[in-house]
Amino acid sequence: MSLAEMAPGALSAEAFFRPRAEAENASASRCPFHNRPTETFETWLETGLQCAAGKREFRLGRYHVARFQTGREYAAALADFRIQVAEHRKTGFLAIFDHNTACRDVEEELRLLGAALFDDDLTDDYDALISGKTLAHGIEVPCPVTGKDTIYEFFSVAFCKNAANPRDPLYDPSLGAPFTAVNTTSDAFAFARLVLDQAMRAWGRAPHEMVHDRDAVELLFRRCVVAWQNMSITTISNYSRVTVDPARGVHLSEDQKTWYAAHNDPVFAELAKCPHLHEMPVTYATRLCAKWSAVLFDGKEYVPSRDGQSGGVPVLEIDERELYQI
């Protein structure tokens, strides 16, 4: 189903890029560098950040941004983020690593970052952390959709300045930024917040307050899946456009049910590149909506899972020419 096939008045992906709260919340996610120049960060937000869903959360003021020099500072900022997630004030966390080192490549950035996290016991093996391990944070929060206390998994992923350099052995623009950072998100929770946003726009109440009208709630779910899918397609198109080497880009499958990347999402980092296949929202968001419906209308218990960030399947043999065709 495409947005064009929906009835008049249906939710559009375009509308999600013009959130009502944009003006009043714009300052909430601005650069935390206080007296330092902010041009690089602000320019990245406007022109460098290619993730459509991420842009939406920044514009809504729902991204917690902090800087850190030590693992202790990172842990404190993460603890603050956890509180704000539980209060439904934030959905994403960007922690910028202020290491003041001119790193030659991605690997050097990752080793500095891993050492900083190791120093405060955020990982017991930083070599494993930067070599394909996940760094997950389970946060219990009232579900925006069902209203029931639910544990959502948030995953931290390393962003590196040198990842945008085509000459770097670990070149991967989708993991690049003009700074070294840790980005922490939950695709499932972000999608749940989108569903809540649209429920409030449509009815002035959350989905769990609409249990008297299953048809209306499930129609909203279907429309939100389409919008979330379209935002993901936009993100993939954006990164494909700026990628120099197609083998290191992100690509959409012909049936739009899966996407390819040169890394395994959402592991923290990797020191070797291998194509991986991942689920698109049309698959995982539909599955999430089915779970929410079962909770709301069938009395089922919600079973926590990694919907949206379940990890990729390695594609060990893929011809580079195939990437041009995807």
C-alpha positions in Angstrom: 0.0 0.0 0.0 1.3 3.4 -0.9 0.3 6.8 0.5 -1.3 7.6 -2.8 -3.7 4.7 -2.3 -5.0 6.1 0.9 -8.3 7.9 1.3 -8.3 11.7 1.6 -7.2 12.9 5.0 -4.9 9.9 5.5 -1.6 10.4 7.3 1.2 11.4 5.0 4.9 11.0 5.5 5.4 14.6 4.4 3.4 15.8 7.3 5.7 14.1 9.7 8.5 16.5 8.6 6.5 19.5 9.7 5.7 18.7 13.3 3.6 21.2 15.2 6.1 21.4 18.1 9.0 22.2 15.8 9.3 25.9 16.6 9.0 25.7 20.3 11.2 22.7 20.7 13.9 23.5 18.2 16.3 24.7 20.9 15.9 21.5 22.9 18.2 19.5 20.7 20.8 22.2 19.8 24.5 21.7 20.2 25.5 21.4 23.9 28.9 23.0 23.3 27.7 26.2 25.0 30.5 28.8 24.4 32.1 26.8 21.6 31.2 27.3 17.9 28.1 25.4 16.9 28.2 25.8 13.1 29.4 22.3 12.4 26.7 20.7 14.5 23.9 22.9 13.2 25.1 22.4 9.6 25.1 18.6 10.1 21.6 18.7 11.4 20.4 20.6 8.4 22.3 19.1 5.6 24.5 16.2 6.8 22.0 14.1 8.8 20.4 11.8 6.3 18.1 9.8 8.6 14.5 11.0 8.1 13.2 9.6 11.4 16.2 11.2 13.2 15.5 14.6 11.7 11.9 14.4 12.8 12.9 13.6 16.4 15.5 16.5 16.4 12.8 18.9 15.1 10.4 17.8 17.8 13.1 18.4 20.5 13.1 14.8 21.5 16.8 14.1 21.0 19.0 14.3 24.1 22.4 15.7 23.1 25.4 15.8 25.3 29.2 15.8 25.1 31.6 13.7 27.1 35.4 13.2 27.6 35.3 10.3 30.0 33.2 7.2 30.5 31.9 8.6 33.7 30.5 11.7 31.9 28.9 9.4 29.3 27.3 7.2 32.0 25.8 10.3 33.7 24.4 11.6 30.4 23.0 8.1 29.7 21.3 8.0 33.1 19.7 11.4 32.4 18.5 10.1 29.1 16.9 7.0 30.7 14.9 9.2 33.0 13.7 11.4 30.1 12.7 8.4 28.1 10.6 7.1 31.0 8.9 10.5 31.1 8.2 10.4 27.3 10.3 13.5 26.8 13.1 12.0 24.7 13.5 9.2 22.1 17.1 9.4 21.0 20.5 10.2 22.6 23.5 11.6 20.8 26.6 11.7 22.9 29.5 13.5 21.2 33.0 12.3 22.3 35.2 15.3 22.9 38.6 13.5 22.7 40.7 16.3 21.1 42.7 13.8 19.1 43.4 14.0 15.4 42.6 10.4 14.5 44.0 9.0 11.3 41.1 6.6 10.7 37.9 5.0 11.9 39.7 2.3 13.8 41.6 4.8 15.9 38.4 6.7 16.7 36.7 3.4 17.8 39.6 2.4 20.0 39.6 5.7 21.8 35.8 5.5 22.2 35.9 1.9 23.4 38.6 2.8 25.9 36.6 5.6 27.3 33.5 3.4 27.8 35.7 0.6 29.4 37.1 3.1 31.9 33.7 3.4 33.6 32.7 -0.3 33.3 30.2 0.4 30.5 31.8 -2.6 28.8 34.0 -5.4 30.1 35.8 -5.9 26.8 36.2 -2.9 24.6 37.9 -4.9 21.9 34.8 -7.1 21.5 32.6 -3.9 21.7 34.2 -2.4 18.6 34.3 -5.7 16.8 30.7 -6.6 16.4 29.2 -6.6 19.9 25.9 -4.9 20.7 25.6 -2.3 23.5 21.9 -2.5 24.6 20.0 -0.6 27.3 16.7 -1.9 28.4 14.4 0.9 29.6 11.1 0.3 31.3 8.6 2.9 30.2 4.8 3.2 29.9 4.2 2.1 26.3 3.0 5.1 24.2 0.5 2.8 22.5 -0.7 0.3 25.1 -0.1 2.4 28.2 1.3 -0.7 29.9 4.8 -0.8 31.5 7.1 -2.2 28.7 10.8 -2.7 28.4 12.1 -1.2 25.2 15.6 -2.0 24.1 17.8 1.0 23.1 21.0 0.3 21.1 24.1 2.4 21.0 26.0 2.7 17.7 29.3 4.5 17.2 29.5 7.4 14.7 33.0 8.3 13.4 34.3 11.3 11.5 36.5 9.2 9.3 33.6 6.9 8.3 32.7 9.6 5.7 36.2 9.4 4.1 36.1 7.1 1.0 39.8 6.3 1.5 39.2 4.8 4.9 39.2 1.0 5.1 36.0 1.3 7.2 34.3 3.8 4.9 30.5 3.8 5.7 28.7 7.1 5.2 25.7 5.9 7.2 27.9 5.7 10.3 29.6 9.0 9.6 29.4 12.4 11.3 31.6 15.5 11.7 32.6 14.2 15.1 33.0 10.9 17.0 29.8 10.0 18.9 27.6 7.4 20.3 24.0 7.4 19.0 21.4 5.5 21.1 18.0 4.8 19.8 15.1 2.3 19.8 13.3 1.9 16.5 10.4 0.2 18.2 10.0 3.0 20.8 10.4 5.8 18.2 7.7 4.1 16.1 5.5 3.9 19.1 5.9 7.6 19.7 5.0 8.3 16.1 1.8 6.3 16.6 1.0 8.2 19.8 1.7 11.5 18.0 -0.8 10.6 15.2 -3.4 9.3 17.7 -3.2 12.6 19.6 -3.6 14.5 16.3 -6.5 12.4 15.2 -8.4 11.9 18.4 -6.7 13.9 21.1 -6.1 10.7 23.1 -3.7 7.7 23.1 -4.5 4.4 21.3 -5.0 2.7 24.7 -7.9 5.2 25.3 -9.6 4.1 22.1 -10.2 0.5 22.9 -13.9 1.0 22.1 -13.0 1.4 18.4 -10.7 -1.4 17.2 -11.3 -0.6 13.5 -10.1 3.1 14.0 -7.1 2.1 16.0 -6.0 -0.6 13.5 -6.5 1.8 10.6 -4.2 4.3 12.3 -1.7 1.5 12.8 -1.7 0.7 9.1 -1.3 4.3 8.1 1.6 4.8 10.5 3.3 1.7 9.1 3.2 3.2 5.6 4.5 6.5 6.9 7.3 4.8 8.8 8.2 2.7 5.8 8.3 5.8 3.5 10.6 7.6 6.0 12.9 4.6 5.9 12.9 4.6 2.1 13.7 8.3 2.2 16.7 7.6 4.5 18.0 4.9 2.3 17.7 7.1 -0.8 19.5 9.9 1.0 22.5 7.8 2.0 22.6 6.2 -1.5 22.9 9.6 -3.0 25.9 10.6 -0.9 27.8 7.3 -1.0 30.9 7.2 -3.3 31.3 3.4 -3.2 28.1 1.5 -3.8 29.5 -1.5 -1.9 29.6 0.7 1.2 26.1 2.2 0.8 22.6 1.3 1.9 20.3 -0.3 -0.6 16.6 -1.2 -0.7 15.5 -4.6 -2.0 13.2 -4.8 -5.0 10.2 -5.8 -2.9 11.0 -3.1 -0.3 10.8 -5.6 2.6 14.5 -5.6 3.3 17.5 -3.3 3.1 21.2 -3.9 2.7 24.1 -2.2 4.5 27.9 -2.7 4.7 27.5 -3.2 8.5 25.3 -5.2 10.9 22.7 -2.9 12.5 22.6 -2.3 15.5 26.0 -3.6 16.7 28.1 -0.9 18.4 30.9 -1.0 15.8 32.9 -3.3 13.5 36.5 -3.5 12.4 35.6 -5.3 9.2 32.9 -4.7 6.7 30.4 -7.3 5.5 27.1 -6.7 3.8 24.1 -7.5 6.0 20.4 -7.8 5.2 17.9 -6.1 7.5 14.1 -5.9 7.9 12.2 -2.8 6.6 9.3 -1.3 8.7 6.7 -2.9 6.4 7.8 -6.1 8.1 8.8 -5.2 11.7 6.4 -2.3 12.3 3.5 -4.5 11.0 4.6 -7.1 13.5 4.7 -4.6 16.3 1.2 -3.3 15.5 -0.1 -6.9 15.6 1.4 -7.3 19.1 -0.2 -4.0 20.2 -3.6 -5.0 18.9 -3.4 -8.3 20.7 -2.6 -6.4 24.0 -5.3 -3.8 23.5 -8.1 -5.9 22.2 -7.4 -9.6 22.9 -6.0 -9.4 26.4 -2.6 -10.7 25.4 0.6 -10.0 27.2 3.2 -8.0 25.3 6.4 -10.0 24.8 9.5 -7.7 24.6 11.7 -8.2 21.5 14.1 -6.5 19.3 11.6 -5.5 16.6 13.2 -3.0 14.3 16.7 -3.7 15.5 16.8 -7.5 15.5 20.2 -7.5 13.8 21.2 -8.2 10.2 21.8 -11.4 8.3 25.3 -11.5 6.7 25.4 -11.7 3.0 28.7 -13.4 2.4 28.6 -13.6 -1.3 27.2 -10.6 -3.2 28.4 -9.2 -6.5 29.0 -5.5 -6.4 27.1 -5.2 -9.7 24.0 -6.5 -7.8 24.2 -3.4 -5.5 23.6 -1.2 -8.5 20.5 -3.1 -9.3 19.0 -3.0 -5.8 
